[in-house]
């Protein structure tokens, strides 16, 4: 397993993976920015940097998240949420075929090991509130604003 640390606008980001794909992208309090990026992680690093620069909306990275079958099903459904759009936990549960599974869906969402690439930040409360984000609600707000198609223009 290879590891790299990159600087992002939201903090140091840890990326792990191997020839089978990326297994982890998360915020990190450990390590410092990598001087050399392992070859197997270079594409992921480049695509994340492009995302933060605003030039990438879709990722074409081979993913290999580790989790239960149910978690993987939820994470797969998260990939269907379009860039710049949000859905509620209830809507996500409906898309997965069981509105009663809303708590399990929310739990799987919170255990998403592929920050940003699998866009768990695009899931919000039914009332439109920013709820439940492991990286902190200020980061969720930043990500949603970053993806918003309605960028604020300055007058001067």
Rosetta blueprint (number, residue, H / E / L):
1 X L
2 X E
3 X E
4 X E
5 X E
6 X E
7 X E
8 X E
9 X L
10 X L
11 X E
12 X E
13 X E
14 X E
15 X E
16 X E
17 X E
18 X E
19 X L
20 X L
21 X E
22 X E
23 X E
24 X E
25 X E
26 X E
27 X E
28 X L
29 X L
30 X L
31 X L
32 X L
33 X L
34 X L
35 X L
36 X L
37 X L
38 X L
39 X H
40 X H
41 X H
42 X H
43 X H
44 X H
45 X H
46 X H
47 X H
48 X H
49 X H
50 X H
51 X H
52 X H
53 X H
54 X L
55 X L
56 X L
57 X L
58 X L
59 X L
60 X L
61 X L
62 X L
63 X E
64 X L
65 X L
66 X L
67 X L
68 X L
69 X H
70 X H
71 X H
72 X H
73 X H
74 X H
75 X H
76 X H
77 X H
78 X H
79 X L
80 X L
81 X L
82 X L
83 X L
84 X L
85 X L
86 X L
87 X E
88 X E
89 X H
90 X H
91 X H
92 X H
93 X H
94 X H
95 X H
96 X L
97 X L
98 X L
99 X H
100 X H
101 X H
102 X H
103 X H
104 X H
105 X H
106 X H
107 X H
108 X H
109 X H
110 X H
111 X L
112 X L
113 X L
114 X E
115 X L
116 X L
117 X L
118 X L
119 X L
120 X H
121 X H
122 X H
123 X E
124 X E
125 X L
126 X L
127 X L
128 X L
129 X L
130 X L
131 X L
132 X L
133 X L
134 X L
135 X L
136 X L
137 X H
138 X H
139 X H
140 X H
141 X H
142 X H
143 X H
144 X H
145 X H
146 X H
147 X H
148 X L
149 X L
150 X L
151 X L
152 X L
153 X L
154 X L
155 X L
156 X L
